[in-house]
């Protein structure tokens, strides 16, 4: 922890003074590296750009999926959960060794993967081992808070179970790599998306969006029934099991239920009285992508059930990953960063511009799966990737120095 004279403390001590500092800065590093790599890959694929090799040790879809599902988003999870778990349940703080080790291992996994994807499977397997170790350390730390807490909340139970699934999926992905088995890789990616990332994101939204709204909007009545959390997460896990079992005709019904429930949350949580507070309304805007993604998934699965043809390509996944996950990342991390750095609890114009740019990138990527003209597809893909990367570069430059500097208000942390 920092002291009143933190300006004289070593940079490492300042950096490791609180969990969110380490995890968010590591997350920014992984996010920028993964996004830059994918943008260059798309540029090489569609334009023949000569400075980036297309000869990869694994299919591009698996390379991209591993980075986003197993290192980038989970690293940001840690900055939030390591901070909030003790507060949610009045439990012990996460020890420094855990909140430093886990993000660093995930960042090392990103670096190992990016080298391995061009050099061979050995470093890729190292990357999966590093990621699994980082997630396992995080899981143990979270479970210790849960076990020793004075009270237990449903959100902590959901996210803990999701982290168990995340560790298993990471190990499964490594197994698929070792065996060169696309079926195992596909299952690991699908299970990580529906069993790990979506439940964690939804649980945090269910807990925090009404809480943040109540603290800002006079007369706002928070609505977060436990049955809604249980239903949405339970349906996501059921959808994963049903799809694995091959009962594809059932998927549209589960998609419809997920759409209705997540849309109900969007309606209940959103208030127009927040329109002058971008730190709040960006949470609503990012969350709105979740029912949109479920609606697109419903259309896709219904198309297959009726015609035997998959519609909309990867539009639902990118509405979920870029619109919901990506937008919520900026909205939530900006709020936590400002609140825990002693700075004004507000979103400045730069952060707001980055958020809106990510929304535009998500629209372009989803649109690229809907249009049919090859030139339009290429323009939307490359344009969306450029907007995504540019937004996160600007946002990172704004926030990274905060994690390496003492709190502005002189308080510890």
C-alpha positions, 0 to 999 in steps of 0.5 A: 500500500502507498503512503502519504509520501508515495512520490518517493516510492519505487515505481514497482511498489506504486504499480503493485499497490492495488490489484486493478493497477497490475491487471488493467495495465497488463490487460492493456498490453495484451489487448494492444498486442492482440489487436495489432497482430490481428489487424496486421493479419487482416491487412495481409490477408486482404491486401497482400501487405508484405511485412506480415507473414500469413504462414501461421502455425495454427489456423488464424481463427484459433490464434485470434480466439485464444488471445481474446478469450483466454488472455485479453478479457480474463486479465481485465476480469482480474482487475475488477474481481480482485477489487470487488470480491472482498467488498461484495462479501466483506472478506479478506483482501486478495494477497499481493503475490496472487494479484501480481502473479496472475496478470503477469502470467496471462501477459506472458501467455500473450507474448508466448502465443504471438511468437509461437503462432509464427514459430511453432506449436511448442511456444503455443503450448507454453502459452496455454500452460501460462494462461491456465496457471494464471487463471488457476492462481486467480481462481484459488485467490477468489475462492479463498475470499469466498470461503473466508468471507462473512457473507456470500453473494450469488455473483461471487458464486457464479463468477467462481464457477465460471473461472473453473470452466475457464481453467478447464477450457484453457487446458482443453485448448492446449489439448486440442493444439497438441493433438491438432484436433479442430473439434477439441479447439472448437469446443474449448472456444465455444465453452469459454465464450458461453461458459466463462466470459459471458457469465462473468460479464453478465454477473458483473453487469447484474451487480454493478449497473444498478448499483452505479445507477443508484448512486448517481440518479436520484430516485433510481430503484435498483433491480437485480433479482437473483432469479434473473442472474440464475436464469441468464447464466443457467441458460448460457450454460444449458445452451453450451450443453445442448449444442455439445449434445447436438440438439441444434433444434433446441437452440433457437428456444434457448436463444429466444429466452436469453434475448427476452431476459437480457432485453428485460434487464436493459429496459429495467436498468436504463434511465434517460436521466443518465444522458448527461453522465457518460460514465453511466450511460456508456454502461447502458449502451454497451450492455444493449449489445447483449440482447442484440447479440442474442437476437442475432444468434436467434436468427442464425440458429433459426435459419439452420433449423428451418433451412439447414443453412447458417445465416449471418456468419459470425455477426452474433459473436462479434456483436457479443465480443466487440459490442458488449465485451469491448464496449463494457471494457471501456465503460467499466474499466474507465469507471474503476480507474477514475474511482480508484486513482483519486481522480474526478469520477467522470469520463472525459472526452477522449475516453468517450470518443474511444467508446464511441469508436469501439461501437462503430467498429462493432457495427462495421464488423457485424455489418461485414457479415451481412453485406455480400459485395466483396469490396464492402466486406473488405472495407468493413473488416479493415475499417472496423479493425483500424477503428478498434485498434485506434480507439484502444491505443488512444484509451491506453495512452490515457490510462496507462500512466495512471496505473504507474502513478500514486493516487492523486488524492494521496490515499493508499491503493 
